[in-house]
Amino acid sequence: MPSSLNVVIACGGTGGHLFPGIAVAEEMRRRGHTVTLLISEKKVDAQASSKYGDLDFRTIPAIAKPATFSIKMVPFMAKMWQTIGQCKKILKELNADAVLGMGGFTSLAPVYAAHKLGLKSFVHDSNALPGKANRLTSRWCNAVFLGLEEASSYFPNSKVVITGTPVRSELTKLPSRDDAAAKWKLNPELKTILVMGGSQGAKQLNTVVATTASAMPDVQFLHLTGNRDFDRVNELAAAHPNHHVVSFCDDMPSAYAASDLTICRSGASSLSEISYLEMASILVPYPYAADDHQTKNAEVFADAGAALLRQEADLDSGSLLADLTQILFESNQLAEMAEKSASIAIKDAASQICGAIESA
Ligand SMILES: CC(=O)N[C@H]1[C@@H](OP(=O)(O)OP(=O)(O)OC[C@H]2O[C@@H](n3ccc(=O)[nH]c3=O)[C@H](O)[C@@H]2O)O[C@H](CO)[C@@H](O)[C@@H]1O
């Protein structure tokens, strides 16, 4: 491949695809390559990418495969076919050398288009149980980059490179705890829990956290509810000054820097960030995630002793209160979990991915 590459990174659909894609884009640019990111037209992509005005973004249609094989497959296939055509045009116009898909059916179209045009193509999967789109896409790829070793049995051995999942560069340098606490109007002296309810609906988790916060006045909660549940949780939190509610956080470095422990879904980007930042966590997998892949992700962390795995169906404020009291006040568990969390991280993931693309 030429020494200066035109690389296209398809990373639309969710924060879990977008942020690792941005991290690779930043590293590619640092190495002197030209990068274009393909994102979807969804609001979440627009919201999350708006901070990265110096990167080149283009939109392509968001594509989700119907959950079951039904008549809905017909418009899905038609949209896929049309988007592949659109992607071929974009790749030719950009004079692309290589395409990296970060997962989901939205990135299948650009990777397939690259394959048809004879370009180098790659896919990254960050989950312990890889998605269907990536398993399909991988057959057209030169290499498959994996966030977690547990996923490797789903792909041909010869294509697999364990790279880890990159975190955004802004997370590589956190503000001080005092500055971060000031930003969120928190007391830096108090133990602080970061709760990431998630964009996909976490009503029960959010409610349990609100009740638990009311029973722990000496602990602070910085609670990211997602846009949909903000008004309801904000109302529940109104009577409790230790419960700080935010809908979408566009300053994750200070959210993490202000916190001692995270309660969150076990989406792969959240997990890569937590381990990169060497934090302990309580993981509550999103129960409706495809093939329950979030439980598989959480198991990697729980088995390593880095996290407690709690299924949403079993979660109530009594058990969460007991877990938090034990971790924060009755043991050395917080420090031990943080150490185990650090041991899972692959801190130079973006660099490993760029190096593998350069040398393909
Ligand atoms: C419901 C579902 O199927 N989610 C999947 C989706 O990730 P999904 O995007 O839901 O979740 P992830 O944990 O992977 O990523 C969330 C990202 O959003 C950021 N964040 C969060 C809250 C906020 O207010 N501000 C903010 O910036 C987090 O720091 C993180 O970078 O794709 C991932 C990668 O395939 C999967 O592992 C997840 O299981």
The ligand as an ORCA input file, in Angstrom:
! r2SCAN-3c Opt
* xyz 0 1
  C     -27.784     -1.722     23.218
  C     -26.661     -2.231     22.386
  O     -26.801     -3.227     21.687
  N     -25.514     -1.534     22.465
  C     -24.344     -1.917     21.710
  C     -23.690     -0.712     21.019
  O     -23.138      0.145     21.963
  P     -23.657      1.449     22.677
  O     -23.351      2.631     21.851
  O     -25.057      1.249     23.129
  O     -22.734      1.412     24.022
  P     -21.166      1.465     24.264
  O     -20.976      1.166     25.681
  O     -20.403      0.603     23.324
  O     -20.781      2.992     23.957
  C     -21.345      4.046     24.628
  C     -20.450      5.249     24.414
  O     -21.191      6.431     24.680
  C     -20.437      7.262     25.537
  N     -21.385      8.121     26.279
  C     -22.336      7.559     27.067
  C     -23.234      8.357     27.735
  C     -23.152      9.761     27.567
  O     -23.925     10.543     28.145
  N     -22.166     10.276     26.789
  C     -21.282      9.493     26.112
  O     -20.407     10.008     25.407
  C     -19.616      6.321     26.394
  O     -18.515      7.006     26.945
  C     -19.240      5.270     25.342
  O     -18.115      5.705     24.593
  O     -22.550     -1.175     20.260
  C     -21.520     -1.773     21.065
  C     -20.382     -2.151     20.129
  O     -20.783     -3.116     19.223
  C     -22.086     -2.971     21.825
  O     -21.103     -3.511     22.686
  C     -23.302     -2.543     22.637
  O     -23.848     -3.660     23.317
*
